[in-house]
Amino acid sequence: MIYYHLSYQNPLTHFVDIKITVKNNQQQELYLQLPAWRPGRYELQHFAQKLRAVSATANGESIAIEKQTKDRWLVQTGGAGEVEISYSFFARQMDAGGSWLDEEQLYLNPINCLMAVEGREQEPCQLQLQLPEEWQIACGLPEVEKHTLEAANFDELADSPFIASGSLKQETFEESGYTFHIWLQGDCQPDWEKMKRDFIGFTKEQLEVFGDFPVKEYHYLNEILPYRFYHGVEHSHSTVITLGPGELLMTPSLYKEFVGVSSHELFHTWNIKKIRPKEMLPYNFAQENYFKTGYVAEGITTYYGDYMLARSGFFTAEAYFEELNTSFQRYFADYSRNNLSVADSSFDLWLDGYKPGVPDRKVSIYIKGALTALLLDLQLRKATGNKASMDVVMRELWERFGKKNIGYTEQDYAQLVDEVAAQSFQSYFSKYINGTESIEPALDEALRYVGCELKEHQNPLIYEGKYGFKVSSEGSIKVTAIAPGSPASELLSIDDELVALNGRKLENNLQQLLALEPQEVELALFRERQLRVVRLEPNGKSFYSKYTVQKRQDATEAEKENFKLWLKQAF
């Protein structure tokens, strides 16, 4: 067993003191590896930059420890049977993948700060926490004695965040023989009965898809913050969700986000924590784990997160369509969809997947992945006369791969879809997953099967829809995006600062001045601090269109029945 001990001297410094005790050592040279990234966010995060004063001792004396890479250390043990490694970790990142220490709590993601002993990763691990006696611990790991947790191996330890505090709130519910704990840390006034009712609703729907649950107990670890925030990260036995502001938790808009992210993260317990790409089984925490199936791992999960809320009745059909419409606005907000497929965007997560990046370069695996999942679900229903759907695909992925701890490949997934459909879906994969063909016509056709349609609307902002440029809404009026082939693409550049239109000073009045339909549009602007004047002329095309899903007035009775089978709601 590998022993980890956590303590702190002054919580206001945010430094956690960590001691790793390696017993039964038989190595002259002992290597320790700190993870370079965390599952759920596929980019190198360089956690080692938050460590301080790494040292090692054996038999009460200092021994040599030397860095080999940015996050790997070599200890010269001198043959000592027991070795201790000590260091401090700066815990001051309050999001669902970070860690935080203050006078009220210790919230920790072990993957941020605990080193693995190379060659002994499969041994059990014990995590002893030196905490105030009255504090509770919320965690997916068993508490074998007061403030002491145990994990089967390093992977399980790294995947088990915890909140330790004297002010945790908790409720528990049972569903289909599984236990679910909802923990809240922070100032809020939860309506527990409503919360449990809504959580049971989407939990039932997800269990219906898969048939059973990967773990007997599951923990929702919620950091409820006093400011606006939204983030969630999945784990095998738990999820961490950071959300705020706490005083608005039960208001419709924030509560909808709370339930939505909870549903999304629960679905991940199957999809990515167990149903995992072959490239990530097992995880290699020391380097990038490239994979192209982010459209399965994150895209399908994003689709199902909200879809389950519609099927459970938490969302009306209209409310669910509003969520879909938001996804459409994000998808059509730029022209990246023409330049990089969702599969290649998944591979490039490790390059720049979580940054805005250069204009129109890559798509979101969450948004494009969710829309292609919606398309596939409806196309499968149509192809099989409602005998099959994405539910069948996910259940088969769970039975064939997740349950058996076998990683799936791109080819495995595509072949499974063909099998479920009893026909080839090669066109779907070549056009919308591995290609950049426009998804709108196919989505409109698929939605018609359930009595709905995808409707295109002219962008109400004239400078976006007619002239093809976007501007910042705060501070000075700067150009933030330009549509390819638009009037603006010939004359404007990113970061141009617009100062006047037809001689009139611009001060949050650009839309109003263009609404007057002037004969000509003369813009004065600063580019690299030099004054320029350009004249924009429309070219008859429209840009940055808006799209919405809506029910068709002429939907047939058969289509209305298809709708009911899809959403479990009357048309």
Secondary structure as GFF3:
##gff-version 3
##sequence-region A 1 571
A	DSSP	beta_strand	2	7	.	.	.	ID=ss1
A	DSSP	three_ten_helix	11	13	.	.	.	ID=ss2
A	DSSP	beta_strand	15	22	.	.	.	ID=ss3
A	DSSP	beta_strand	29	33	.	.	.	ID=ss4
A	DSSP	three_ten_helix	47	50	.	.	.	ID=ss5
A	DSSP	beta_strand	51	58	.	.	.	ID=ss6
A	DSSP	beta_strand	61	63	.	.	.	ID=ss7
A	DSSP	beta_strand	65	69	.	.	.	ID=ss8
A	DSSP	beta_strand	72	76	.	.	.	ID=ss9
A	DSSP	beta_strand	83	90	.	.	.	ID=ss10
A	DSSP	beta_strand	100	101	.	.	.	ID=ss11
A	DSSP	beta_strand	105	108	.	.	.	ID=ss12
A	DSSP	three_ten_helix	110	112	.	.	.	ID=ss13
A	DSSP	beta_strand	116	117	.	.	.	ID=ss14
A	DSSP	beta_strand	125	129	.	.	.	ID=ss15
A	DSSP	beta_strand	136	139	.	.	.	ID=ss16
A	DSSP	beta_strand	143	145	.	.	.	ID=ss17
A	DSSP	beta_strand	148	151	.	.	.	ID=ss18
A	DSSP	alpha_helix	154	158	.	.	.	ID=ss19
A	DSSP	beta_strand	162	165	.	.	.	ID=ss20
A	DSSP	beta_strand	169	175	.	.	.	ID=ss21
A	DSSP	beta_strand	178	185	.	.	.	ID=ss22
A	DSSP	alpha_helix	192	210	.	.	.	ID=ss23
A	DSSP	beta_strand	217	224	.	.	.	ID=ss24
A	DSSP	beta_strand	229	234	.	.	.	ID=ss25
A	DSSP	beta_strand	238	244	.	.	.	ID=ss26
A	DSSP	three_ten_helix	246	248	.	.	.	ID=ss27
A	DSSP	alpha_helix	252	268	.	.	.	ID=ss28
A	DSSP	three_ten_helix	278	280	.	.	.	ID=ss29
A	DSSP	alpha_helix	294	294	.	.	.	ID=ss30
A	DSSP	pi_helix	295	300	.	.	.	ID=ss31
A	DSSP	alpha_helix	301	311	.	.	.	ID=ss32
A	DSSP	alpha_helix	317	331	.	.	.	ID=ss33
A	DSSP	three_ten_helix	336	338	.	.	.	ID=ss34
A	DSSP	alpha_helix	342	347	.	.	.	ID=ss35
A	DSSP	alpha_helix	349	352	.	.	.	ID=ss36
A	DSSP	alpha_helix	367	383	.	.	.	ID=ss37
A	DSSP	alpha_helix	390	397	.	.	.	ID=ss38
A	DSSP	pi_helix	398	402	.	.	.	ID=ss39
A	DSSP	alpha_helix	410	421	.	.	.	ID=ss40
A	DSSP	alpha_helix	426	428	.	.	.	ID=ss41
A	DSSP	pi_helix	429	433	.	.	.	ID=ss42
A	DSSP	alpha_helix	440	448	.	.	.	ID=ss43
A	DSSP	beta_strand	452	457	.	.	.	ID=ss44
A	DSSP	alpha_helix	462	465	.	.	.	ID=ss45
A	DSSP	beta_strand	469	471	.	.	.	ID=ss46
A	DSSP	beta_strand	477	482	.	.	.	ID=ss47
A	DSSP	alpha_helix	487	491	.	.	.	ID=ss48
A	DSSP	beta_strand	497	501	.	.	.	ID=ss49
A	DSSP	beta_strand	504	505	.	.	.	ID=ss50
A	DSSP	alpha_helix	510	515	.	.	.	ID=ss51
A	DSSP	beta_strand	521	527	.	.	.	ID=ss52
A	DSSP	beta_strand	530	536	.	.	.	ID=ss53
A	DSSP	beta_strand	546	551	.	.	.	ID=ss54
A	DSSP	alpha_helix	557	567	.	.	.	ID=ss55
###
